[in-house]
Amino acid sequence: MNRQSTEYSLPEAFLTQMKSLLGEADFFAYLEAMKRPAMKGLRMNPLKRPAGVPENREAERQWLASEWAAHSGPMTETEIMERLHPVQWAPGFSYEEPLRPGQSPLHEAGAYYIQEPSAMSAAALLGARPGERILDLCAAPGGKSTQIGGCMQGRGVLVSNEPNRARAKILSSNMERMGIRNSLVISETPERLSERFPAFFDRILVDAPCSGEGMFRKDPETRTQWHENSPAQCALQQQDILRAAARMLKPGGTLVYSTCTFNRTENEEVLARFLEVHPGFSAVPFQLPGLPAAGTGMQHLFPHETEGEGHFLALLCCREEDELRKNGKDFRKGSGGRRSTEVQRLPDIFRTGSIPGERLYPDGRMIWQLPDHIVPEMLSGLCWLRAGLALCHLQGRMLEPDHAAGMALTAGETTSALELTWEEMQRYQAGETLRKSAEKGYVLLQYEGISLGWGKYSDGMIKNHYPKGLRRRS
């Protein structure tokens, strides 16, 4: 193992573990896969579908290739399509060099999310539906939460939690960019959330913090952070997180447990201990499109077998109430926290009837549109960053439409919308003023029906309201 450890720059204890897990033939296939470039991918955003492009993979592939070929470099549409490969289990693509989709203004517009293919599997397995109550318990930076949000189509509530406040801010920013309007972004410990939301959710995703063995090819620096005791140390935290998640799931609900690591200590053994303590839960067999059947309800995705970097998935069902879940204390009643006493008149840019008045929540200098199933009292005492959709904020004494609303609302939900060219979209995202005619006042700016944010027309030009902290280089 010493020679292989040096050749592949992998910890010797990790190689010993992988050989035991895979067997000799698959172990050497895994090592060969580690010599190849990391798999890259992007996932299309169904909430920001370009006008006229139907919801099917080939049409989306052709649209991306056409846009990039026309505006982003010397490659032809055919050459780009040859480097875009559909992911079977999720609405995404893997892509090859020299494509750089993260540098496109379409990425900033929220048309797609950069995410390697195997990481798309957990949210696909969760199977979120519009109208449900869903929790993503360890959500940053937001890849899985934005995927879930796309499936929910703005209906129901998605609670996206990240205990680390700095990472929660990144999560919140990604939810905004992708136009997710029904998410609470929260920064709390799982234990505290379980006290607040006992038996509340239909589905819960626990994408647990882990030793990150599946990231060794994508991010070689993670290899130096791994040590022989990493799996056991992570497993202790994972058990605590799962216990908290169990208290928040309704009877009959679904829980998906996932990691981006390979070892049994953090995967099968964590789940075995959880199921022993929670007899009301059981593992459920499943099969995702393009992947082998998981007859035990658990599945490893390895880079030498699957398109992606590596993941572990498990599907659990809660059959009945158990004592550990019945004893939760319900904190959903109480004061409204920071709520203001009245709602000012919304800016005229919002079309009458498109914003339900009973869900408006004024909080300090912001007015939010709360998700379904959420009332202001439920936010009391929580450390939250996003309470649904930020509609508008006070600028001096005037209410201005918020950028989050400009990323999420459609032309039909506003009184004024304007299509930009590709070049105008680039200039808008760079913070430039646009010389373009529109009705006086605020206007929703779009590219091929994809909402980009707000401008304000006056005297023959559109003043730029794209947030300064998000602006791209011209």
DOMI-102599 format. One record per residue (C-alpha): x, y, z; residue in one letter; residue number from 1. Coordinates in Angstrom, 3 decimals. Layout:
N
          u          v          w   res     n
          X          Y          Z     A   NUM
...
//
This chain:
474
          u          v          w   res     n
      0.000      0.000      0.000     M     1
      2.930      2.372      0.567     N     2
      3.648      2.554     -3.178     R     3
      0.008      3.150     -4.045     Q     4
     -0.337      5.734     -1.294     S     5
      2.561      7.684     -2.795     T     6
      1.488      7.188     -6.421     E     7
     -2.099      8.337     -5.868     Y     8
     -1.424     10.788     -3.023     S     9
     -4.003      9.004     -0.886     L    10
     -3.716      8.102      2.831     P    11
     -2.532      4.535      3.321     E    12
     -5.255      3.810      5.913     A    13
     -7.863      5.003      3.404     F    14
     -6.519      2.689      0.693     L    15
     -6.616     -0.263      3.092     T    16
    -10.215      0.605      3.953     Q    17
    -11.225      0.880      0.274     M    18
     -9.624     -2.435     -0.675     K    19
    -11.556     -4.135      2.106     S    20
    -14.783     -2.431      1.034     L    21
    -14.495     -3.016     -2.727     L    22
    -12.517     -6.210     -3.157     G    23
     -9.324     -6.369     -5.206     E    24
    -10.749     -6.024     -8.747     A    25
    -12.990     -3.052     -7.987     D    26
    -10.291     -1.496     -5.829     F    27
     -7.930     -1.255     -8.801     F    28
    -10.772      0.018    -10.997     A    29
    -11.348      2.752     -8.396     Y    30
     -7.649      3.699     -8.478     L    31
     -7.773      3.957    -12.268     E    32
    -10.807      6.226    -11.989     A    33
     -8.846      8.492     -9.641     M    34
     -6.411      9.182    -12.488     K    35
     -9.171     10.628    -14.656     R    36
    -10.441     14.227    -14.402     P    37
    -13.142     14.946    -11.871     A    38
    -16.679     14.770    -13.201     M    39
    -18.384     18.135    -13.658     K    40
    -22.066     18.809    -14.035     G    41
    -24.888     21.320    -14.100     L    42
    -28.550     20.962    -13.201     R    43
    -31.269     22.872    -15.030     M    44
    -33.620     25.054    -12.982     N    45
    -37.293     24.292    -13.764     P    46
    -38.330     27.546    -12.050     L    47
    -36.455     29.618    -14.633     K    48
    -37.143     27.741    -17.831     R    49
    -36.359     29.769    -20.988     P    50
    -39.395     30.755    -23.032     A    51
    -40.275     28.283    -25.756     G    52
    -37.981     25.490    -24.500     V    53
    -40.018     22.390    -23.569     P    54
    -39.289     20.375    -20.456     E    55
    -37.187     17.628    -21.992     N    56
    -33.489     16.930    -21.839     R    57
    -32.684     17.123    -25.530     E    58
    -34.405     20.506    -25.963     A    59
    -32.511     21.872    -22.957     E    60
    -29.236     20.492    -24.304     R    61
    -29.808     22.138    -27.678     Q    62
    -30.739     25.451    -26.043     W    63
    -27.575     25.512    -23.911     L    64
    -25.376     24.611    -26.872     A    65
    -27.032     27.257    -29.049     S    66
    -26.659     29.997    -26.428     E    67
    -23.043     29.195    -25.586     W    68
    -22.014     28.803    -29.231     A    69
    -23.572     32.142    -30.170     A    70
    -22.172     34.154    -27.268     H    71
    -19.412     32.415    -25.316     S    72
    -16.498     31.491    -27.492     G    73
    -15.149     29.732    -30.592     P    74
    -16.835     26.312    -30.152     M    75
    -19.657     25.361    -32.510     T    76
    -23.050     24.144    -31.345     E    77
    -22.189     20.595    -32.456     T    78
    -18.878     20.639    -30.564     E    79
    -20.625     21.812    -27.409     I    80
    -23.342     19.174    -27.654     M    81
    -20.672     16.487    -27.936     E    82
    -19.386     17.619    -24.534     R    83
    -22.811     17.767    -22.830     L    84
    -24.114     14.414    -21.574     H    85
    -27.552     13.961    -19.926     P    86
    -27.639     12.709    -16.332     V    87
    -30.252      9.964    -16.173     Q    88
    -31.440     10.368    -12.561     W    89
    -31.789     14.164    -12.439     A    90
    -32.539     17.105    -14.791     P    91
    -28.898     17.823    -15.476     G    92
    -25.827     17.245    -17.616     F    93
    -22.235     16.289    -17.131     S    94
    -19.865     18.388    -19.203     Y    95
    -16.279     18.272    -20.424     E    96
    -13.474     20.757    -20.901     E    97
    -13.180     23.387    -22.234     P    98
    -16.798     24.284    -21.348     L    99
    -17.058     26.860    -18.545     R   100
    -20.802     27.187    -17.756     P   101
    -20.072     28.855    -14.418     G   102
    -18.694     31.889    -16.274     Q   103
    -21.854     32.447    -18.300     S   104
    -24.389     35.155    -17.400     P   105
    -26.991     32.359    -17.569     L   106
    -25.436     30.916    -14.410     H   107
    -25.837     34.227    -12.595     E   108
    -29.403     34.398    -13.890     A   109
    -30.202     31.101    -12.150     G   110
    -30.927     29.128    -15.326     A   111
    -28.842     26.259    -13.908     Y   112
    -26.804     25.240    -10.871     Y   113
    -23.253     23.844    -11.056     I   114
    -23.359     20.431     -9.348     Q   115
    -21.530     17.179    -10.037     E   116
    -23.883     14.376    -11.146     P   117
    -23.744     11.969     -8.183     S   118
    -24.628     14.840     -5.819     A   119
    -27.943     15.205     -7.692     M   120
    -29.028     11.724     -6.601     S   121
    -30.047     12.472     -3.001     A   122
    -32.663     15.122     -3.814     A   123
    -33.899     12.964     -6.702     A   124
    -34.423     10.103     -4.245     L   125
    -36.273     12.372     -1.802     L   126
    -39.003     12.869     -4.407     G   127
    -40.290     16.269     -3.244     A   128
    -43.742     17.323     -4.455     R   129
    -45.531     20.689     -4.603     P   130
    -47.447     21.555     -1.440     G   131
    -45.445     19.377      0.961     E   132
    -43.519     20.303      4.109     R   133
    -39.872     19.452      3.508     I   134
    -36.682     19.886      5.549     L   135
    -33.129     19.949      4.233     D   136
    -31.349     19.702      7.557     L   137
    -27.713     20.267      6.481     C   138
    -28.341     22.423      3.435     A   139
    -25.298     24.607      2.589     A   140
    -24.186     25.549      0.024     P   141
    -27.602     24.830     -1.492     G   142
    -27.232     22.356     -4.344     G   143
    -29.726     19.864     -2.931     K   144
    -32.047     22.546     -1.506     S   145
    -32.331     24.336     -4.846     T   146
    -33.020     20.985     -6.521     Q   147
    -35.793     20.265     -3.998     I   148
    -37.155     23.798     -4.412     G   149
    -37.379     23.308     -8.164     G   150
    -39.488     20.182     -7.663     C   151
    -41.854     22.032     -5.300     M   152
    -42.736     24.743     -7.862     Q   153
    -43.131     27.405     -5.157     G   154
    -45.856     25.504     -3.261     R   155
    -45.559     24.112      0.255     G   156
    -42.629     24.964      2.488     V   157
    -38.955     24.044      2.264     L   158
    -36.981     24.621      5.459     V   159
    -33.299     24.828      4.493     S   160
    -31.118     24.741      7.582     N   161
    -27.384     25.308      8.002     E   162
    -25.951     25.602     11.546     P   163
    -22.862     27.511     10.379     N   164
    -23.962     31.144      9.922     R   165
    -21.354     31.996      7.266     A   166
    -22.325     28.968      5.195     R   167
    -26.013     29.783      5.754     A   168
    -25.452     33.139      4.038     K   169
    -24.068     31.330      0.969     I   170
    -27.085     29.016      1.067     L   171
    -29.450     31.995      1.236     S   172
    -27.743     33.660     -1.727     S   173
    -28.074     30.525     -3.859     N   174
    -31.753     30.141     -2.981     M   175
    -32.281     33.728     -4.115     E   176
    -30.356     33.268     -7.376     R   177
    -32.394     30.191     -8.279     M   178
    -35.709     31.941     -7.630     G   179
    -36.860     29.725     -4.726     I   180
    -39.829     31.552     -3.216     R   181
    -41.109     29.057     -0.614     N   182
    -38.006     28.470      1.522     S   183
    -37.194     29.352      5.107     L   184
    -33.407     29.613      5.361     V   185
    -32.484     28.979      8.983     I   186
    -29.235     28.712     10.948     S   187
    -29.969     26.495     13.942     E   188
    -28.692     23.260     15.445     T   189
    -30.663     20.140     14.488     P   190
    -31.548     19.601     18.152     E   191
    -33.077     23.054     18.497     R   192
    -35.050     22.629     15.285     L   193
    -36.401     19.308     16.538     S   194
    -37.837     21.109     19.582     E   195
    -39.510     23.670     17.326     R   196
    -40.914     21.337     14.633     F   197
    -41.887     17.966     16.174     P   198
    -43.527     15.580     13.657     A   199
    -43.948     18.491     11.202     F   200
    -42.339     17.396      7.922     F   201
    -43.482     15.053      5.153     D   202
    -39.929     14.512      3.892     R   203
    -36.506     15.188      5.365     I   204
    -33.102     15.138      3.695     L   205
    -30.080     14.579      5.922     V   206
    -27.037     15.175      3.731     D   207
    -24.778     14.684      6.694     A   208
    -21.373     16.290      7.308     P   209
    -18.856     13.539      6.610     C   210
    -15.204     12.668      6.035     S   211
    -15.598     13.549      2.336     G   212
    -13.928     10.552      0.713     E   213
    -16.011     11.108     -2.415     G   214
    -14.391     14.534     -2.867     M   215
    -10.798     13.251     -3.076     F   216
    -10.677     13.477     -6.889     R   217
    -12.597     16.767     -7.189     K   218
    -10.776     18.518     -4.334     D   219
     -7.359     16.924     -3.650     P   220
     -6.845     19.116     -0.566     E   221
     -9.504     17.078      1.245     T   222
     -7.124     14.103      1.193     R   223
     -4.791     15.864      3.623     T   224
     -7.671     16.525      6.052     Q   225
     -8.668     12.853      6.262     W   226
     -7.158     10.639      8.964     H   227
     -7.822      7.133     10.219     E   228
    -10.199      8.329     12.939     N   229
    -12.191     10.683     10.669     S   230
    -15.009      8.211      9.933     P   231
    -15.616      7.344     13.603     A   232
    -15.591     11.007     14.633     Q   233
    -18.049     11.961     11.891     C   234
    -20.307      9.024     12.735     A   235
    -20.949     10.370     16.240     L   236
    -22.222     13.662     14.822     Q   237
    -24.242     11.886     12.144     Q   238
    -26.073      9.811     14.763     Q   239
    -27.013     12.974     16.678     D   240
    -28.300     14.640     13.491     I   241
    -30.393     11.589     12.550     L   242
    -31.955     11.445     16.015     R   243
    -33.029     15.075     15.687     A   244
    -34.365     14.458     12.170     A   245
    -36.440     11.500     13.367     A   246
    -38.331     13.696     15.823     R   247
    -39.344     16.079     13.030     M   248
    -40.751     13.519     10.567     L   249
    -44.469     12.787     10.382     K   250
    -45.682      9.196     10.666     P   251
    -45.665      7.840      7.124     G   252
    -42.978     10.331      6.149     G   253
    -39.801      9.775      4.145     T   254
    -36.218     10.383      5.277     L   255
    -33.235     10.273      2.908     V   256
    -29.780      9.940      4.473     Y   257
    -26.816     10.709      2.254     S   258
    -23.085     11.348      2.501     T   259
    -20.286     12.017      0.035     C   260
    -18.105      9.372      1.646     T   261
    -17.575      5.629      1.070     F   262
    -16.805      3.889      4.374     N   263
    -19.339      1.704      6.173     R   264
    -18.698      3.422      9.516     T   265
    -20.471      6.615      8.403     E   266
    -23.039      4.870      6.229     N   267
    -24.360      1.365      6.942     E   268
    -23.195      1.297     10.558     E   269
    -24.695      4.704     11.392     V   270
    -27.998      3.568      9.920     L   271
    -27.900      0.198     11.694     A   272
    -27.580      1.958     15.054     R   273
    -30.332      4.415     14.126     F   274
    -32.782      1.675     13.080     L   275
    -32.053     -0.278     16.240     E   276
    -33.035      2.702     18.403     V   277
    -35.980      3.720     16.158     H   278
    -38.015      0.564     15.431     P   279
    -40.721      2.703     13.799     G   280
    -38.328      3.327     10.877     F   281
    -37.277      0.905      8.168     S   282
    -35.084      0.994      5.067     A   283
    -37.065      0.911      1.811     V   284
    -35.778     -0.592     -1.488     P   285
    -35.501      1.904     -4.356     F   286
    -34.143      2.421     -7.843     Q   287
    -33.248      5.686     -9.522     L   288
    -33.210      5.924    -13.341     P   289
    -29.894      4.785    -14.771     G   290
    -28.703      3.244    -11.482     L   291
    -28.850     -0.339    -10.154     P   292
    -31.685     -1.307     -7.833     A   293
    -30.977     -0.779     -4.127     A   294
    -32.695     -3.822     -2.658     G   295
    -31.533     -3.059      0.891     T   296
    -32.658      0.574      0.751     G   297
    -28.997      1.656      0.715     M   298
    -26.653      2.333     -2.199     Q   299
    -23.041      3.351     -2.840     H   300
    -22.170      5.375     -5.934     L   301
    -18.498      4.973     -6.805     F   302
    -16.584      6.983     -9.451     P   303
    -15.426      3.826    -11.254     H   304
    -19.023      2.593    -11.620     E   305
    -21.157      5.734    -11.899     T   306
    -21.009      9.116    -13.599     E   307
    -19.953     11.275    -10.675     G   308
    -17.548     11.673     -7.788     E   309
    -19.202      9.373     -5.291     G   310
    -22.133      9.302     -2.895     H   311
    -24.033      7.116     -0.454     F   312
    -27.836      7.033     -0.348     L   313
    -30.392      5.481      1.975     A   314
    -34.191      5.690      1.902     L   315
    -36.033      5.334      5.221     L   316
    -39.755      5.351      5.966     C   317
    -41.361      6.220      9.301     C   318
    -44.214      3.751      9.795     R   319
    -45.546      4.992     13.124     E   320
    -45.159      7.364     16.055     E   321
    -42.551      6.419     18.666     D   322
    -41.817      7.723     22.122     E   323
    -38.686      9.611     21.115     L   324
    -40.792     11.673     18.711     R   325
    -43.916     12.162     20.809     K   326
    -42.008     13.898     23.583     N   327
    -41.008     16.902     21.473     G   328
    -42.014     20.257     22.889     K   329
    -43.947     22.394     20.422     D   330
    -42.658     25.978     20.315     F   331
    -44.726     26.982     17.297     R   332
    -46.923     29.348     19.291     K   333
    -45.857     32.617     20.851     G   334
    -45.020     36.164     19.927     S   335
    -44.372     37.207     16.367     G   336
    -40.805     38.307     17.141     G   337
    -39.702     41.187     14.931     R   338
    -43.003     41.612     13.098     R   339
    -44.231     45.132     12.306     S   340
    -47.831     46.091     13.021     T   341
    -48.950     46.961      9.504     E   342
    -48.127     46.382      5.857     V   343
    -47.494     49.387      3.667     Q   344
    -48.912     49.435      0.139     R   345
    -46.740     47.314     -2.138     L   346
    -45.041     48.973     -5.123     P   347
    -47.212     49.146     -8.240     D   348
    -44.866     46.799    -10.110     I   349
    -46.544     43.856     -8.359     F   350
    -49.676     42.825    -10.244     R   351
    -52.823     43.024     -8.122     T   352
    -53.926     39.560     -7.043     G   353
    -50.568     37.859     -7.687     S   354
    -49.389     38.373     -4.083     I   355
    -51.670     36.778     -1.434     P   356
    -52.245     39.464      1.210     G   357
    -52.755     36.983      4.045     E   358
    -49.183     35.721      3.620     R   359
    -47.449     39.111      3.787     L   360
    -45.027     39.426      6.692     Y   361
    -43.496     42.848      7.455     P   362
    -40.257     42.482      9.365     D   363
    -38.237     45.604     10.088     G   364
    -37.381     47.139      6.723     R   365
    -38.474     44.088      4.701     M   366
    -41.781     42.660      3.544     I   367
    -41.830     38.911      2.945     W   368
    -44.281     36.551      1.335     Q   369
    -44.360     33.604      3.736     L   370
    -44.455     30.037      2.391     P   371
    -47.499     27.808      2.762     D   372
    -47.962     26.260      6.247     H   373
    -45.930     29.035      7.920     I   374
    -47.297     31.795     10.169     V   375
    -45.215     34.617     11.703     P   376
    -45.366     33.131     15.219     E   377
    -43.368     30.138     14.013     M   378
    -40.358     32.388     13.333     L   379
    -40.182     33.720     16.878     S   380
    -36.800     33.038     18.460     G   381
    -35.361     31.348     15.384     L   382
    -32.160     32.511     13.714     C   383
    -33.514     32.884     10.179     W   384
    -32.085     34.555      7.100     L   385
    -34.907     34.145      4.586     R   386
    -38.646     33.827      5.334     A   387
    -40.011     32.858      1.938     G   388
    -39.793     35.497     -0.785     L   389
    -38.423     38.978     -0.033     A   390
    -40.876     41.191     -1.917     L   391
    -39.639     44.665     -1.091     C   392
    -37.537     46.720      1.321     H   393
    -37.484     50.263      2.608     L   394
    -35.057     52.550      0.819     Q   395
    -35.244     55.730      2.855     G   396
    -38.991     56.174      3.218     R   397
    -39.905     54.429     -0.025     M   398
    -40.620     50.746     -0.615     L   399
    -38.496     49.280     -3.423     E   400
    -39.031     45.838     -4.946     P   401
    -36.366     43.454     -3.629     D   402
    -33.863     41.675     -5.871     H   403
    -35.123     38.282     -4.623     A   404
    -38.564     39.057     -6.046     A   405
    -36.938     40.157     -9.294     G   406
    -35.263     36.750     -9.571     M   407
    -38.385     34.722     -8.716     A   408
    -41.418     36.479    -10.178     L   409
    -42.571     35.971    -13.751     T   410
    -43.635     38.633    -16.238     A   411
    -47.277     37.733    -15.592     G   412
    -46.907     38.589    -11.916     E   413
    -45.698     42.109    -12.636     T   414
    -47.173     45.138    -14.387     T   415
    -44.092     45.815    -16.524     S   416
    -41.502     43.438    -17.984     A   417
    -38.853     43.917    -20.664     L   418
    -36.732     41.491    -22.684     E   419
    -32.982     42.138    -22.937     L   420
    -30.508     40.922    -25.515     T   421
    -27.517     38.816    -24.430     W   422
    -25.259     41.865    -24.509     E   423
    -27.768     43.908    -22.492     E   424
    -28.018     41.075    -19.940     M   425
    -24.238     41.165    -19.528     Q   426
    -24.253     44.930    -19.112     R   427
    -27.124     44.748    -16.632     Y   428
    -25.319     42.154    -14.480     Q   429
    -22.256     44.427    -14.579     A   430
    -24.313     47.279    -13.087     G   431
    -24.524     49.492    -16.181     E   432
    -27.368     51.818    -17.122     T   433
    -29.322     50.647    -20.186     L   434
    -30.615     52.961    -22.924     R   435
    -33.892     51.260    -23.667     K   436
    -37.549     52.291    -23.744     S   437
    -40.069     51.079    -21.168     A   438
    -43.006     52.318    -19.131     E   439
    -42.020     54.808    -16.437     K   440
    -41.132     53.237    -13.099     G   441
    -39.892     49.809    -12.104     Y   442
    -39.581     47.123    -14.753     V   443
    -38.759     43.404    -14.496     L   444
    -35.827     42.639    -16.807     L   445
    -35.643     39.231    -18.471     Q   446
    -33.618     37.260    -20.976     Y   447
    -35.699     34.757    -22.974     E   448
    -38.253     34.793    -20.167     G   449
    -35.645     34.206    -17.421     I   450
    -36.035     36.891    -14.769     S   451
    -32.831     38.815    -13.999     L   452
    -33.887     41.544    -11.549     G   453
    -35.221     45.092    -11.545     W   454
    -34.529     48.273    -13.403     G   455
    -36.260     51.667    -13.152     K   456
    -37.095     53.572    -16.321     Y   457
    -36.873     57.354    -16.462     S   458
    -35.829     59.915    -19.093     D   459
    -34.927     57.462    -21.846     G   460
    -32.843     55.060    -19.781     M   461
    -33.189     52.199    -17.318     I   462
    -31.405     52.760    -14.023     K   463
    -29.688     49.613    -12.804     N   464
    -30.992     47.993     -9.588     H   465
    -28.796     44.881     -9.739     Y   466
    -27.188     44.548     -6.259     P   467
    -23.664     45.950     -6.173     K   468
    -22.278     42.915     -4.350     G   469
    -23.431     40.589     -7.141     L   470
    -22.224     42.578    -10.155     R   471
    -20.005     40.913    -12.731     R   472
    -17.128     42.520    -14.551     R   473
    -18.335     44.262    -17.693     S   474
//
